[in-house]
Amino acid sequence: MSGRWSRGPSAVAGESRGHGALSPTLLAWLAEEPRATGTVLDVGTGTGRLARALAPRAHRVLGIDTDGAALVDARRHARRAGLGNVVFVVADAEEADYRMLGRPNLVAAHLCMSDRIIERAAAGLPPGGVLVFAAFHVDQWRETGRVSRFAYDEHRARAVLEAAAFRIERLEVEREVREFHSAAEALAYAGRFRPKWDGDGRWLGWERFVAAGGRTLTEGRLVVHARIGTA
Ligand SMILES: C[S@@+](CC[C@H](N)C(=O)[O-])C[C@H]1O[C@@H](n2cnc3c(N)ncnc32)[C@H](O)[C@@H]1O
């Protein structure tokens, strides 16, 4: 069956434009999946962007997150979009038994991934079940001098997935390097990240990079489509 996962009418203004938009590669790969007859699990759903994109082509979508406040927004957005097949539940994706979460055939995630989540997905999916995700790549904001502890490079992602008995069907890196004409332009652009970067030293690293003549800012996401081995 053809069809597209798209922002469509369920997108919320300001939530998915420009920086931080849902990964186009992830959405394209999900569009090629057969229509889900069971439950699709969106781990680390946040305000439910991916869950809403999944809903039109799924029987049921279950979004889980540890952040109950984000799920209040997620429910409101889904209700406003008229989506009756999306449910949001507070759950820890690193601890939950996914078989108790609607026995999903497809587990999806956007910017919420860890070795533990890969292990939980492997344990919870039936043979042939699919894990599709976009995670931060280690190049994400490399100019700040810090790598997120949730980031993957290709080698480590392959190793963790294969150790969990996943067969990797597709693996790509989405990378965008923004270039600035001046230090002022670079600092002004990154100002939107300052509240987050101030807390962990990234802003200081970024200022040093710009002061040394750096005029780029890199975003990188690793996108994976993997299938659990059949017995
Ligand atoms: C960067 S946000 C991405 C949100 C959403 N997937 C999106 O792309 O809009 C990461 C989300 O993962 C959630 N999260 C982090 N660790 C989690 C865990 N162990 N179990 C469930 N959710 C988790 C956070 O609360 C946050 O909502």
PDBQT file of the ligand as one rigid body, heavy atoms in Angstrom, charges set to zero:
ROOT
HETATM    1  C1  LIG A 301      14.960  15.152  22.208  1.00  0.00    +0.000 C 
HETATM    2  S1  LIG A 301      13.392  14.705  22.861  1.00  0.00    +0.000 S 
HETATM    3  C2  LIG A 301      12.612  14.028  21.404  1.00  0.00    +0.000 C 
HETATM    4  C3  LIG A 301      11.117  14.027  21.506  1.00  0.00    +0.000 C 
HETATM    5  C4  LIG A 301      10.373  13.525  20.274  1.00  0.00    +0.000 C 
HETATM    6  N1  LIG A 301      10.735  12.172  19.917  1.00  0.00    +0.000 N 
HETATM    7  C5  LIG A 301      10.580  14.476  19.123  1.00  0.00    +0.000 C 
HETATM    8  O1  LIG A 301      11.433  14.210  18.281  1.00  0.00    +0.000 OA
HETATM    9  O2  LIG A 301       9.924  15.510  19.113  1.00  0.00    +0.000 OA
HETATM   10  C6  LIG A 301      13.752  13.251  23.813  1.00  0.00    +0.000 C 
HETATM   11  C7  LIG A 301      12.558  12.726  24.563  1.00  0.00    +0.000 C 
HETATM   12  O3  LIG A 301      12.892  11.469  25.105  1.00  0.00    +0.000 OA
HETATM   13  C8  LIG A 301      12.337  11.388  26.405  1.00  0.00    +0.000 C 
HETATM   14  N2  LIG A 301      13.069  10.362  27.165  1.00  0.00    +0.000 N 
HETATM   15  C9  LIG A 301      14.345  10.403  27.572  1.00  0.00    +0.000 A 
HETATM   16  N3  LIG A 301      14.682   9.267  28.215  1.00  0.00    +0.000 NA
HETATM   17  C10 LIG A 301      13.559   8.487  28.190  1.00  0.00    +0.000 A 
HETATM   18  C11 LIG A 301      13.258   7.194  28.676  1.00  0.00    +0.000 A 
HETATM   19  N4  LIG A 301      14.171   6.461  29.334  1.00  0.00    +0.000 N 
HETATM   20  N5  LIG A 301      12.013   6.698  28.471  1.00  0.00    +0.000 NA
HETATM   21  C12 LIG A 301      11.073   7.426  27.828  1.00  0.00    +0.000 A 
HETATM   22  N6  LIG A 301      11.309   8.659  27.343  1.00  0.00    +0.000 NA
HETATM   23  C13 LIG A 301      12.535   9.185  27.525  1.00  0.00    +0.000 A 
HETATM   24  C14 LIG A 301      12.453  12.788  26.949  1.00  0.00    +0.000 C 
HETATM   25  O4  LIG A 301      11.576  13.003  28.046  1.00  0.00    +0.000 OA
HETATM   26  C15 LIG A 301      12.107  13.608  25.713  1.00  0.00    +0.000 C 
HETATM   27  O5  LIG A 301      10.722  13.838  25.627  1.00  0.00    +0.000 OA
ENDROOT
TORSDOF 0
